[in-house]
Amino acid sequence: MAEIKIEKKKPIWPWIVAVLIIGALIYYIFVNDQATTENNVEIENTTSAQ
């Protein structure tokens, strides 16, 4: 009889976890960047120094 080689499937869950972590980092950077640009408001100095 001939030998039949059976290969186990490689797990896909490490790839899913990696994609989720990368997605979370991109989301955090995007949201954090927008929050800082919205909060940066220039304040004009209206007091007069003589």
C-alpha positions as CSV (number, residue, x, y, z in Angstrom):
1,M,0.0,0.0,0.0
2,A,1.0,3.6,-0.6
3,E,1.5,6.1,2.1
4,I,-0.9,9.0,2.2
5,K,0.6,12.1,3.7
6,I,-1.9,14.2,5.6
7,E,-0.9,17.7,6.5
8,K,-2.6,19.5,9.3
9,K,-4.1,22.9,8.5
10,K,-2.2,25.8,9.8
11,P,-4.1,27.8,12.4
12,I,-5.7,31.0,11.1
13,W,-6.4,32.6,14.5
14,P,-2.9,34.2,14.9
15,W,-3.5,36.1,11.6
16,I,-7.0,37.2,12.8
17,V,-5.4,38.5,16.1
18,A,-2.7,40.3,14.2
19,V,-5.1,42.0,11.9
20,L,-7.3,43.1,14.8
21,I,-4.3,44.6,16.7
22,I,-3.1,46.4,13.6
23,G,-6.6,47.7,12.9
24,A,-6.9,48.9,16.6
25,L,-3.6,50.7,16.3
26,I,-4.6,52.5,13.1
27,Y,-7.9,53.4,14.6
28,Y,-6.3,54.7,17.8
29,I,-3.8,56.8,15.8
30,F,-6.5,58.2,13.5
31,V,-8.9,59.1,16.4
32,N,-6.1,60.5,18.6
33,D,-4.8,62.6,15.7
34,Q,-8.3,64.1,15.0
35,A,-8.9,64.8,18.7
36,T,-5.6,66.8,19.0
37,T,-6.2,68.8,15.9
38,E,-9.8,69.7,16.9
39,N,-8.6,70.8,20.4
40,N,-5.8,73.0,19.2
41,V,-7.4,76.4,19.2
42,E,-5.3,79.5,18.9
43,I,-6.0,82.1,21.6
44,E,-5.4,85.7,20.6
45,N,-3.8,87.9,23.2
46,T,-6.2,90.9,23.6
47,T,-4.4,92.5,26.6
48,S,-2.4,95.5,25.7
49,A,1.0,95.9,27.4
50,Q,2.3,99.4,27.7
